[in-house]
Amino acid sequence: MKKTVLALALLMTACSTAPHPRPLSIPEAERLALVRFSNYTTGVSTFTASVPSPGGKLVLDGRVDFVNHLGYAGMRTDGRDDEFSKGLVQWNLGRMAFGTTPSTKPVDPVPAIDWQVRELRERGSELDGALRLLVNLGSDRPENAQLLLQSSARWLRSDKIGDTAVDVFEGPKQKNAADARLHYWLDADGKLRRLEAKLGNQEELAVFDFTGSGEPVKVIPPLAS
């Protein structure tokens, strides 16, 4: 009985001392305001992503050009191994191209395959929401820190990615329901290490990990026109 009471007391103490989400401080707002500008100065970043969708979890491994708003990745559907479950995808702000290949990572030089090109959909596709989100993560100027202070943005908690300490922030509510809430995982230098997003009607968050600088993305002709 005493052990049970002691365990409950320890659990209640742990819960009471756990940090709660709170409004941003001025330094935190300034840090969050620099995220897209920091991405822009990086230029090209490698990334991996896990995007839940009704057809299965989509796994991407590629790189994104924050200056020219281009992306290039290998993509596969987790748990599937058929011909159409994997391939290469390249995209910009408005269109995407997909080509079926055995590769699940970007191939350089870009192979001459049968690229299927279409417009990115505003709603109804978790993949399109993820691709659009990625190429919109760069800006040639910082955001307004004062507006972030007045917004619904919050500090959520301290965490770690591997051995790197990060702070997790919830960004302000977006107008586009496809990315209504974004969680930014920022290291001490303000670099974006991870982004989480709720896409479409999926309860599970999409997760994007940014793993370092990458080679330039050579755009394919169907997207260059």
Secondary structure per residue as TSV (DSSP state, phi and psi in degrees):
chain	resnum	aa	ss	phi	psi
A	1	M	-	360.0	-46.3
A	2	K	H	-60.5	-38.4
A	3	K	H	-64.4	-39.4
A	4	T	H	-64.7	-44.6
A	5	V	H	-62.3	-43.4
A	6	L	H	-62.3	-41.8
A	7	A	H	-63.3	-41.7
A	8	L	H	-65.5	-39.1
A	9	A	H	-64.9	-41.3
A	10	L	H	-65.2	-40.3
A	11	L	H	-63.8	-43.2
A	12	M	H	-65.9	-37.0
A	13	T	H	-65.4	-43.2
A	14	A	H	-62.1	-41.6
A	15	C	H	-66.8	-38.5
A	16	S	H	-71.9	-26.6
A	17	T	H	-93.4	-7.3
A	18	A	S	-66.2	137.0
A	19	P	-	-66.9	143.6
A	20	H	-	-104.0	149.1
A	21	P	-	-54.0	143.4
A	22	R	E	-146.5	163.9
A	23	P	E	-61.3	159.0
A	24	L	-	-71.1	145.2
A	25	S	-	-80.6	169.0
A	26	I	H	-60.7	-48.5
A	27	P	H	-60.1	-36.0
A	28	E	H	-68.9	-39.8
A	29	A	H	-63.1	-40.0
A	30	E	H	-65.6	-37.9
A	31	R	H	-65.5	-46.0
A	32	L	H	-67.3	-34.0
A	33	A	H	-65.6	-20.0
A	34	L	T	-93.7	-2.9
A	35	V	H	-57.8	-54.0
A	36	R	H	-67.7	-34.8
A	37	F	H	-67.8	-39.4
A	38	S	H	-62.5	-41.4
A	39	N	H	-60.9	-43.3
A	40	Y	H	-59.6	-42.8
A	41	T	H	-70.5	-27.0
A	42	T	H	-66.4	-38.2
A	43	G	-	89.6	-86.7
A	44	V	E	-119.2	130.9
A	45	S	E	-125.3	141.4
A	46	T	E	-80.2	153.1
A	47	F	E	-154.0	158.9
A	48	T	E	-125.5	153.2
A	49	A	E	-147.2	149.1
A	50	S	E	-127.2	115.9
A	51	V	E	-121.7	108.5
A	52	P	-	-68.1	141.0
A	53	S	-	-150.7	162.5
A	54	P	T	-59.3	-29.3
A	55	G	T	-87.2	2.6
A	56	G	-	124.2	161.0
A	57	K	-	-71.5	127.7
A	58	L	E	-92.9	130.7
A	59	V	E	-115.5	123.0
A	60	L	E	-117.2	145.5
A	61	D	E	-140.7	110.8
A	62	G	E	-167.8	-148.6
A	63	R	E	-147.5	153.5
A	64	V	E	-129.5	133.9
A	65	D	E	-96.5	105.7
A	66	F	T	-75.1	-17.6
A	67	V	T	-83.4	-48.5
A	68	N	T	-96.2	2.3
A	69	H	T	56.7	54.4
A	70	L	E	-127.0	150.3
A	71	G	E	-136.9	153.2
A	72	Y	E	-150.0	124.3
A	73	A	E	-153.5	155.9
A	74	G	E	-87.3	145.6
A	75	M	E	-138.1	141.7
A	76	R	E	-142.9	159.7
A	77	T	E	-100.6	120.0
A	78	D	T	-60.1	132.4
A	79	G	T	88.3	-1.8
A	80	R	-	-120.2	152.1
A	81	D	-	-141.1	26.2
A	82	D	S	-86.6	174.0
A	83	E	G	-59.0	-35.1
A	84	F	G	-96.8	9.1
A	85	S	G	-92.8	-1.1
A	86	K	E	-147.8	158.4
A	87	G	E	166.2	-167.2
A	88	L	E	-109.7	142.2
A	89	V	E	-130.9	136.4
A	90	Q	E	-132.5	144.2
A	91	W	E	-155.5	161.9
A	92	N	-	-131.6	-157.7
A	93	L	S	-66.5	-25.1
A	94	G	S	-123.8	-20.1
A	95	R	E	-137.3	158.9
A	96	M	E	-132.9	154.2
A	97	A	E	-129.7	135.8
A	98	F	E	-126.6	135.0
A	99	G	E	-130.4	130.6
A	100	T	E	-75.0	122.3
A	101	T	-	-148.1	163.8
A	102	P	S	-73.0	-13.3
A	103	S	-	-76.0	141.7
A	104	T	S	-115.4	14.5
A	105	K	S	-135.9	157.2
A	106	P	-	-57.9	139.8
A	107	V	-	-109.4	128.1
A	108	D	S	-123.4	133.8
A	109	P	S	-65.9	159.4
A	110	V	-	-59.3	125.4
A	111	P	-	-69.5	152.6
A	112	A	-	-86.4	88.0
A	113	I	-	-119.2	176.1
A	114	D	-	-82.4	93.7
A	115	W	-	-80.9	128.7
A	116	Q	E	-98.9	118.3
A	117	V	E	-109.5	138.3
A	118	R	E	-151.1	166.4
A	119	E	E	-73.7	146.0
A	120	L	-	-71.6	133.9
A	121	R	-	-84.1	141.0
A	122	E	S	-69.9	-36.7
A	123	R	S	-141.7	161.0
A	124	G	S	91.5	0.2
A	125	S	-	-139.0	117.0
A	126	E	H	-64.5	-37.9
A	127	L	H	-62.0	-48.4
A	128	D	H	-61.8	-39.6
A	129	G	H	-62.4	-40.1
A	130	A	H	-66.5	-44.1
A	131	L	H	-65.7	-42.8
A	132	R	H	-63.4	-41.7
A	133	L	H	-60.2	-45.5
A	134	L	H	-59.9	-47.1
A	135	V	H	-79.4	-2.8
A	136	N	T	-102.1	11.8
A	137	L	S	-89.7	5.9
A	138	G	-	-120.4	143.3
A	139	S	-	-147.5	145.1
A	140	D	S	-82.2	8.9
A	141	R	S	-151.7	151.7
A	142	P	-	-67.2	159.6
A	143	E	-	-78.7	172.3
A	144	N	-	-84.6	109.3
A	145	A	H	-63.4	-33.8
A	146	Q	H	-63.8	-38.7
A	147	L	H	-67.4	-35.5
A	148	L	H	-64.4	-38.2
A	149	L	H	-62.0	-33.0
A	150	Q	T	-89.3	-3.1
A	151	S	S	-93.5	-170.8
A	152	S	S	-88.3	7.3
A	153	A	-	-61.9	144.0
A	154	R	E	-141.9	153.3
A	155	W	E	-83.2	130.1
A	156	L	E	-99.1	-49.0
A	157	R	E	-175.5	168.7
A	158	S	E	-92.7	148.4
A	159	D	E	-154.7	-171.1
A	160	K	E	-141.4	146.1
A	161	I	E	-118.6	105.9
A	162	G	T	64.2	-123.9
A	163	D	T	-97.8	4.4
A	164	T	E	-94.2	122.7
A	165	A	E	-75.7	136.7
A	166	V	E	-136.5	160.8
A	167	D	E	-109.6	139.0
A	168	V	E	-104.6	122.9
A	169	F	E	-116.7	144.1
A	170	E	E	-99.2	122.2
A	171	G	-	-73.6	169.6
A	172	P	-	-64.6	153.0
A	173	K	-	-60.2	132.2
A	174	Q	-	-91.1	154.1
A	175	K	S	-69.3	-33.6
A	176	N	S	-82.8	119.1
A	177	A	G	-63.2	-18.9
A	178	A	G	-66.4	-24.9
A	179	D	G	-135.9	56.7
A	180	A	S	-60.5	-34.0
A	181	R	-	-136.0	128.9
A	182	L	E	-117.9	136.8
A	183	H	E	-111.2	120.1
A	184	Y	E	-102.7	124.4
A	185	W	E	-101.6	106.9
A	186	L	E	-113.1	135.4
A	187	D	-	-81.0	-177.0
A	188	A	T	-63.2	-25.6
A	189	D	T	-88.2	1.4
A	190	G	-	83.3	11.2
A	191	K	-	-79.4	138.8
A	192	L	E	-77.3	114.1
A	193	R	E	-98.2	-31.3
A	194	R	E	-151.0	147.9
A	195	L	E	-130.7	135.6
A	196	E	E	-117.9	142.3
A	197	A	E	-146.3	142.3
A	198	K	-	-92.3	114.8
A	199	L	-	-111.5	132.7
A	200	G	T	58.8	-136.8
A	201	N	T	-99.1	10.3
A	202	Q	-	-75.1	133.2
A	203	E	S	-76.0	-37.1
A	204	E	S	-72.9	138.6
A	205	L	-	-77.7	144.0
A	206	A	E	-76.3	141.7
A	207	V	E	-125.3	128.5
A	208	F	E	-121.3	120.8
A	209	D	E	-108.1	128.8
A	210	F	E	-102.2	120.4
A	211	T	E	-111.8	3.0
A	212	G	E	142.2	177.8
A	213	S	E	-72.6	153.6
A	214	G	-	-133.6	172.2
A	215	E	-	-75.1	154.0
A	216	P	-	-56.9	151.5
A	217	V	-	-94.2	120.0
A	218	K	-	-90.3	112.8
A	219	V	-	-70.9	140.2
A	220	I	-	-79.0	151.5
A	221	P	H	-52.9	-40.2
A	222	P	H	-59.8	-26.5
A	223	L	H	-95.5	-16.0
A	224	A	H	-78.7	-22.8
A	225	S	-	-79.8	360.0
